[in-house]
Amino acid sequence: MLLLVLLAASAAALPQLSEKELLVQIFGTPPPFPVPTTQGLEDYTVRSTDSSLIITDDSGATCKCVPYYLCDASDGVPDGVNANNVSVTGWGIIDVRFGADSCMESTEVCCKSPKTEPTQTLRPNVPRPAGCGFRNRQGVDFNIVGAADLPIRRQGAEAQFGEFPWVVAILNETNGYLGVGSLIHPQVVITAAHILYKYRPGSLKIHAGEWDTQTTKERLPYQERSVSEYYLHSGFKNNSLHNDMALLRLSVPVTLDEHIGLLCLPDQGENFESGRECVANGWGKNLFGAPGRYAVILKRIVLNMVPHWLCDQLLKQTRLGPRFRLHDSFVCAGGEAGKDTCQGDGGAPLACPVGGDRYKLTGLVAWGIGCGEPNVPAAYTAVARFRQWVDDKMEEWGYGSDTYTV
């Protein structure tokens, strides 16, 4: 699990220590990782359906687990029932509360008469408006249900497939999960410097359009691209995470699609301190795509922004102490009990709505204190502070700023 990088901003007041020693001195020795006492999404074992799982119901009828797009709306619907009536047939709804008699991959349904070629999808996808930052609130092709009902303390719900088309996973050369970025141009990803600086660019890659990391059975697959170079902010400090900004340049542009799109950036100095219902995304695990585990559907968590001055005061009341000063390269969000990105991902976007289901990138997941504690917001890199920095590099690369400007 990738925990957020904890703050070491009070380093100046402490003797020269290693980063690990410094964190222990500030926060104490971390407790052992808790073992869940109830079964939830993270604890279900995935049963592979590559061998064509057959399920028999109480009446003796059988169905076969196949990717959702190989089963059409009329499958198993009695005569006289409108197959397009989703509320009656459940067509296009995938329940991720796995039981003994269910398909065990998120993109599969049990079909009585599966096809060999893709059938029509759930609904005609409404054309997305041209430009950046548009959220597919209902997802693409299908809807998932059931995840929020699992008996486990949850930090966020599963996102719909294609709901946040700008989100990309950042991996190393062995598919190790490093963090999250956001597409702002078909060939450029914005993320946090702290997840990159120890790696050479050629050892990094991204997955755009990724959703469930354990399956490749979506109708629209993810696109993998290698990273040709990255650009870190010259003022980045890896001990305090000041100026935690980076741009990744991809070797080949991604192809924009229904499930792959771009995120808008704020204007230089734009203020989001009163922002409400901002959304952060991530996978929250370092077992990216690990077999036998089902904690790998993209998550979302809705947070409200916290004014900088108030965040500073609240963080002074933590173990950081009264001498702490919140650097102006951070914005804050959260502070509501049980809601945090502490199990999220470095560099993950915090995007705030600007009207019409359109979003601007407001922050990048940087660090936090504890996990979901009341009145303890988390700190995010203040993207609006770096808009000109981004524009300058994009101009140097020959891309301009049109792709991420509202």
C-alpha positions in Angstrom: 0.0 0.0 0.0 1.3 3.4 -0.9 0.9 5.6 2.1 1.2 9.3 1.7 4.6 10.7 2.4 4.5 12.1 5.9 5.7 15.6 6.5 9.3 16.3 7.6 9.0 20.1 7.5 10.3 20.6 11.0 13.7 19.2 10.0 15.5 22.4 10.6 14.7 22.1 14.3 16.1 18.6 14.6 19.6 17.1 14.3 20.7 15.8 11.0 19.0 12.3 10.7 18.1 10.0 7.9 14.7 10.4 6.5 13.5 7.3 8.3 15.0 8.4 11.6 13.4 11.8 11.2 10.0 10.4 10.6 10.2 8.1 13.6 11.4 11.0 15.8 8.5 13.2 14.7 5.7 10.6 14.6 7.0 7.7 16.7 7.3 4.1 15.5 4.4 3.2 13.3 2.0 0.5 14.6 1.8 -2.9 12.9 -0.4 -3.0 9.9 -3.9 -3.9 11.1 -5.4 -7.2 10.0 -9.0 -6.7 8.8 -11.6 -8.4 10.9 -14.4 -8.3 8.3 -14.3 -9.4 4.7 -14.5 -6.6 2.2 -13.6 -5.9 -1.4 -9.9 -5.9 -0.6 -10.1 -9.5 0.8 -12.0 -11.3 -1.9 -10.0 -13.8 -3.8 -10.4 -13.5 -7.6 -11.5 -16.8 -9.2 -10.2 -16.7 -12.8 -13.0 -17.1 -15.4 -10.6 -17.7 -18.2 -11.7 -21.3 -18.2 -15.3 -20.3 -19.0 -17.0 -20.6 -15.6 -20.5 -22.1 -15.7 -23.0 -21.1 -13.0 -26.2 -23.1 -12.3 -29.1 -21.4 -10.5 -31.7 -22.9 -8.2 -33.9 -23.8 -11.2 -31.1 -25.7 -12.9 -30.6 -23.1 -15.6 -27.0 -22.4 -16.5 -25.1 -19.4 -17.7 -21.5 -18.7 -18.7 -19.3 -15.9 -17.4 -18.1 -13.8 -20.3 -17.0 -10.1 -20.8 -20.1 -7.9 -20.6 -20.0 -6.9 -24.3 -20.5 -10.5 -25.4 -24.0 -10.6 -23.8 -26.8 -8.5 -25.2 -29.8 -6.9 -23.4 -32.3 -9.6 -24.4 -30.3 -12.5 -22.9 -32.6 -14.5 -20.6 -35.3 -11.9 -20.7 -38.8 -13.4 -20.8 -41.2 -12.7 -23.7 -43.1 -9.5 -23.2 -40.5 -7.8 -21.1 -38.7 -4.7 -22.6 -35.1 -5.7 -22.7 -34.1 -2.0 -22.8 -35.8 -1.3 -19.4 -32.7 -1.4 -17.2 -34.7 -1.1 -14.0 -36.4 -4.5 -14.9 -33.7 -6.5 -16.6 -30.6 -5.1 -14.9 -28.9 -4.9 -18.3 -25.6 -3.0 -18.1 -25.4 -3.2 -14.3 -22.5 -5.1 -12.8 -22.6 -6.0 -9.1 -19.2 -6.2 -7.5 -20.4 -7.9 -4.3 -19.0 -11.3 -5.3 -20.6 -14.4 -3.9 -20.2 -18.1 -4.4 -22.5 -18.1 -7.4 -21.2 -15.1 -9.4 -18.6 -14.2 -12.0 -15.4 -13.1 -10.2 -14.1 -10.5 -12.6 -15.5 -7.0 -12.6 -16.1 -6.9 -16.3 -17.9 -10.2 -16.6 -21.6 -11.2 -16.5 -23.2 -14.5 -16.6 -24.9 -15.0 -20.0 -27.2 -17.7 -21.1 -26.4 -17.2 -24.8 -23.0 -15.5 -25.2 -21.9 -14.2 -28.5 -18.5 -14.6 -30.1 -18.4 -11.0 -31.4 -19.2 -7.9 -29.3 -22.9 -7.0 -29.2 -24.2 -3.5 -28.9 -23.1 -1.7 -25.7 -25.5 -0.7 -22.8 -26.4 2.7 -24.3 -25.1 5.0 -27.0 -22.4 7.0 -25.3 -23.3 10.6 -25.4 -20.6 12.5 -27.2 -18.3 14.2 -24.7 -17.9 18.0 -25.3 -14.7 19.0 -26.8 -12.1 20.2 -24.4 -10.5 19.1 -21.1 -11.9 18.2 -17.7 -15.2 16.4 -18.5 -16.2 13.7 -16.2 -18.2 10.7 -17.4 -20.3 10.5 -14.3 -22.3 7.5 -15.4 -19.2 5.7 -16.7 -18.7 4.1 -20.1 -20.7 1.0 -21.3 -21.8 -0.2 -17.9 -22.5 0.8 -14.3 -21.1 -0.9 -11.2 -23.1 -1.2 -8.0 -22.6 -2.9 -4.6 -19.1 -1.8 -3.6 -20.3 0.7 -1.0 -22.4 -2.0 0.7 -19.4 -4.1 1.7 -18.9 -4.5 5.4 -15.5 -2.7 5.7 -14.4 0.7 6.7 -13.8 2.4 3.4 -11.9 5.4 2.4 -13.7 5.8 -0.9 -15.9 4.1 -3.4 -15.0 2.5 -6.7 -15.1 4.8 -9.7 -17.2 3.9 -12.7 -15.3 2.7 -15.8 -14.1 5.7 -17.7 -15.5 8.1 -15.1 -12.3 10.1 -14.7 -10.7 9.8 -18.1 -7.6 11.9 -17.2 -6.3 9.5 -14.5 -3.2 7.4 -15.4 -1.3 4.9 -13.3 2.5 5.4 -13.1 4.5 2.2 -13.0 8.2 1.1 -13.0 9.6 -1.3 -15.5 8.6 -4.3 -13.4 5.0 -3.1 -13.1 5.5 -1.8 -9.6 2.9 0.8 -8.8 4.5 4.2 -8.0 1.5 6.5 -8.0 -0.9 8.5 -10.1 -0.8 11.2 -12.7 -3.2 13.2 -14.9 -3.1 13.7 -18.6 -3.0 17.3 -19.7 -1.9 16.6 -23.3 -1.9 13.4 -25.2 1.9 13.2 -24.6 2.2 14.9 -21.2 1.3 13.8 -17.7 1.4 16.0 -14.6 2.2 14.4 -11.2 4.2 14.8 -8.0 8.0 14.9 -8.1 8.4 12.8 -5.0 7.3 9.6 -6.7 9.8 10.0 -9.6 13.0 11.5 -8.5 14.6 8.2 -7.6 14.0 6.7 -11.0 15.4 7.2 -14.4 12.9 8.2 -17.1 13.5 5.2 -19.2 12.4 2.9 -16.4 8.9 4.4 -16.1 5.7 3.9 -18.0 2.0 4.8 -17.7 -1.3 3.2 -18.2 -4.0 5.5 -19.5 -7.6 4.3 -19.4 -6.7 1.8 -16.6 -9.6 0.9 -14.3 -9.5 -2.7 -12.9 -5.8 -3.7 -13.0 -6.6 -7.4 -12.9 -8.5 -7.7 -16.1 -8.0 -6.8 -19.7 -11.6 -7.7 -20.6 -12.9 -4.2 -21.0 -14.2 -3.3 -24.4 -11.9 -0.3 -24.4 -8.4 -1.3 -23.2 -5.8 0.7 -21.4 -3.0 2.2 -23.4 0.6 1.7 -22.1 3.3 4.3 -22.9 6.9 4.6 -21.9 8.3 7.8 -20.4 10.9 9.4 -22.5 11.8 12.2 -20.0 10.5 14.0 -17.0 10.9 17.5 -15.7 11.0 18.2 -11.9 10.5 21.6 -10.4 13.9 23.2 -9.5 12.6 24.1 -6.1 11.4 20.6 -5.2 12.6 19.4 -1.7 12.3 15.7 -1.1 12.4 16.0 2.7 9.6 18.6 3.0 7.9 18.1 -0.4 7.9 21.8 -1.1 7.2 22.5 -4.8 6.3 18.9 -5.4 5.7 19.1 -9.1 6.7 17.2 -12.2 5.8 16.7 -15.8 6.2 13.4 -17.7 6.8 13.4 -21.4 5.6 10.2 -23.1 7.5 8.5 -25.9 4.3 8.3 -28.0 1.1 10.2 -27.5 -1.9 8.3 -26.2 -5.0 8.2 -28.4 -7.9 10.0 -26.8 -11.0 7.9 -26.6 -14.3 7.5 -24.6 -12.4 6.5 -21.5 -9.2 8.5 -22.1 -9.2 12.3 -21.9 -7.5 15.4 -20.5 -7.8 17.4 -17.3 -7.9 21.2 -17.2 -5.4 23.2 -15.2 -6.3 26.3 -13.1 -5.2 29.8 -14.0 -2.0 31.0 -12.3 -3.0 31.9 -8.7 -6.6 30.7 -9.0 -8.2 30.3 -5.6 -10.0 27.1 -4.7 -10.2 27.5 -0.9 -14.0 27.5 -0.9 -14.1 24.5 -3.3 -16.7 21.8 -2.5 -17.1 18.2 -3.7 -13.6 18.0 -5.2 -12.6 14.5 -6.2 -9.3 12.6 -5.6 -8.5 9.3 -7.4 -6.1 6.4 -7.0 -5.7 2.7 -6.6 -4.3 2.9 -3.1 -2.2 -0.3 -3.3 1.3 -1.2 -4.3 0.1 -4.7 -5.3 -0.8 -3.3 -8.7 -2.5 -6.0 -10.7 -1.3 -8.7 -8.3 -3.1 -12.0 -8.9 -5.6 -13.2 -6.4 -6.4 -9.8 -4.9 -9.3 -7.5 -5.8 -8.4 -4.2 -4.4 -7.5 -2.8 -7.7 -10.4 -0.9 -9.2 -9.8 2.8 -9.4 -11.2 4.6 -6.3 -12.7 8.0 -5.8 -13.1 10.1 -2.7 -15.0 13.4 -2.5 -13.4 16.1 -0.3 -13.9 19.8 0.5 -11.1 22.3 0.4 -9.8 23.8 3.6 -8.4 27.4 3.6 -4.7 27.7 3.9 -4.7 29.6 7.2 -7.1 27.2 8.8 -5.2 24.2 7.6 -2.0 25.7 9.1 -3.7 26.2 12.5 -5.2 22.7 12.5 -1.8 21.1 11.6 -0.2 23.0 14.5 -2.4 21.0 16.8 -1.0 17.7 15.6 2.4 16.2 16.4 3.9 18.8 14.1 3.6 21.3 17.0 3.1 25.0 17.2 6.4 25.8 15.3 5.1 24.3 12.1 4.4 26.5 9.2 2.4 25.3 6.2 4.4 26.1 3.0 2.6 28.2 0.4 3.2 25.5 -2.2 0.4 23.4 -0.6 -3.3 23.5 -0.4 -5.4 21.4 1.9 -8.6 19.3 1.7 -10.4 16.9 4.0 -10.4 16.8 7.8 -13.6 15.0 8.0 -13.5 11.8 10.1 -13.0 8.7 8.1 -12.4 10.5 4.8 -8.9 11.0 3.6 -6.4 10.0 0.9 -4.1 8.4 3.4 -4.6 5.1 1.6 -4.3 6.9 -1.7 -1.5 7.6 -4.0 1.3 10.1 -4.5 0.7 12.5 -7.3 -3.0 11.6 -7.6 -5.2 14.4 -8.8 -7.5 16.4 -6.6 -9.9 18.0 -9.1 -12.6 20.6 -8.2 -15.8 21.1 -10.2 -16.0 24.4 -12.2 -19.6 23.8 -13.6 -21.2 21.5 -16.1 -19.5 18.4 -14.8 -16.2 19.9 -15.7 -13.1 19.8 -13.5 -9.8 21.6 -12.9 -6.8 20.1 -11.3 -6.5 21.7 -7.9 -4.0 19.6 -6.0 -1.7 16.6 -6.2 -1.6 14.2 -3.3 1.5 15.0 -1.2 1.4 14.1 2.5 -0.9 13.8 5.5 -0.9 13.1 9.3 -2.7 10.0 10.4 -5.6 8.6 8.4 -9.0 10.2 8.3 -8.7 11.9 11.7 -11.3 14.6 12.4 -10.0 18.2 11.9 -6.7 17.0 10.3 -6.7 17.9 6.6 -4.2 16.5 4.1 -1.8 18.6 2.1 -1.8 18.7 -1.7 0.6 20.5 -4.1 -1.1 23.8 -5.0 -1.3 23.4 -8.8 -2.5 26.9 -9.4 0.8 28.2 -8.0 2.7 26.4 -10.9 0.5 27.1 -13.9 3.1 29.4 -15.5 5.8 26.9 -14.8 3.8 24.3 -16.7 3.1 26.7 -19.6 6.8 27.5 -20.0 7.8 23.9 -20.2 5.0 23.0 -22.6 6.0 25.9 -24.8 9.6 24.6 -24.8 8.4 21.2 -25.8 6.4 22.7 -28.6 2.9 21.8 -27.3 1.4 25.0 -26.0 -1.3 25.3 -23.4 -4.6 24.8 -25.4 -5.2 21.2 -24.4 -5.6 22.0 -20.7 -7.1 25.5 -20.8 -10.8 26.0 -20.2 
